[in-house]
Amino acid sequence: MLPERVGNELAEHEHVLEGVKSGLFSMEVAGKGLPKSLVTVKVLLPAELASVLEHGAEGQAELTRRFAESGEEHLCRARRRPVV
């Protein structure tokens, strides 16, 4: 699973974690076992996660809409403001 692979990289390699802390970071992960279509990993801020937990699929759809409006649906910055 992709989030597990990314988490393992963060846990195992300090330079990866430091890159994430810098505000913008990208990395390649081996695609073996992943869907062939594009997969985007977006780290949610606490308020965004709370919205999804509170509102379920509707909250997730709203976050998706807001990320698209912001122009950063495929980008995750560590120092960004929550969209909710």
C-alpha positions as CSV (number, residue, x, y, z in Angstrom):
1,M,0.0,0.0,0.0
2,L,1.4,3.4,-1.0
3,P,0.9,5.3,2.3
4,E,2.8,2.5,4.1
5,R,5.6,2.7,1.7
6,V,5.9,6.5,2.1
7,G,5.7,6.1,5.9
8,N,8.5,3.6,5.8
9,E,10.7,5.9,3.8
10,L,10.0,8.7,6.4
11,A,10.8,6.4,9.3
12,E,13.9,4.8,7.8
13,H,15.7,7.7,6.2
14,E,16.3,10.9,8.1
15,H,17.1,12.9,4.9
16,V,13.6,12.1,3.6
17,L,12.0,13.4,6.7
18,E,14.2,16.5,6.6
19,G,13.0,17.1,3.0
20,V,9.4,16.8,4.0
21,K,10.0,19.4,6.8
22,S,11.4,21.9,4.3
23,G,7.8,22.4,2.9
24,L,7.9,20.8,-0.5
25,F,9.1,17.3,-1.2
26,S,8.6,14.6,-3.9
27,M,9.8,11.1,-4.0
28,E,9.5,8.0,-6.2
29,V,8.1,4.8,-4.8
30,A,8.4,1.5,-6.6
31,G,5.1,0.8,-8.5
32,K,5.1,-2.9,-8.0
33,G,1.7,-3.9,-6.7
34,L,0.1,-0.5,-7.1
35,P,-2.7,0.5,-9.5
36,K,-1.6,1.5,-13.0
37,S,-3.6,4.7,-12.8
38,L,-2.1,7.9,-11.2
39,V,-2.2,7.8,-7.4
40,T,-1.9,11.0,-5.4
41,V,-1.0,11.0,-1.8
42,K,-2.2,14.2,0.0
43,V,-1.3,14.6,3.7
44,L,-4.3,16.0,5.6
45,L,-3.9,18.6,8.3
46,P,-5.7,18.0,11.5
47,A,-8.7,20.2,10.7
48,E,-9.1,18.5,7.3
49,L,-9.0,15.0,8.9
50,A,-11.5,16.1,11.5
51,S,-13.8,17.3,8.6
52,V,-13.6,14.0,6.9
53,L,-14.2,12.1,10.1
54,E,-17.2,14.2,10.9
55,H,-18.8,14.4,7.5
56,G,-17.6,11.2,5.9
57,A,-17.8,10.9,2.1
58,E,-19.4,14.4,1.8
59,G,-16.5,15.8,3.8
60,Q,-14.0,14.0,1.6
61,A,-15.7,15.3,-1.6
62,E,-15.7,18.9,-0.2
63,L,-11.9,18.6,0.5
64,T,-11.3,17.3,-3.0
65,R,-13.3,20.3,-4.4
66,R,-11.4,22.8,-2.2
67,F,-8.0,21.3,-3.1
68,A,-8.8,21.6,-6.8
69,E,-9.9,25.2,-6.3
70,S,-6.7,26.0,-4.6
71,G,-4.8,24.6,-7.6
72,E,-2.8,22.2,-5.3
73,E,-4.8,19.0,-5.6
74,H,-1.6,17.1,-6.5
75,L,0.7,19.0,-4.2
76,C,1.2,18.9,-0.5
77,R,3.1,21.6,1.4
78,A,4.0,21.1,5.0
79,R,3.4,24.7,5.8
80,R,0.1,25.2,4.0
81,R,-3.1,26.5,5.6
82,P,-6.0,24.0,6.0
83,V,-8.7,24.3,3.3
84,V,-11.5,23.9,5.8
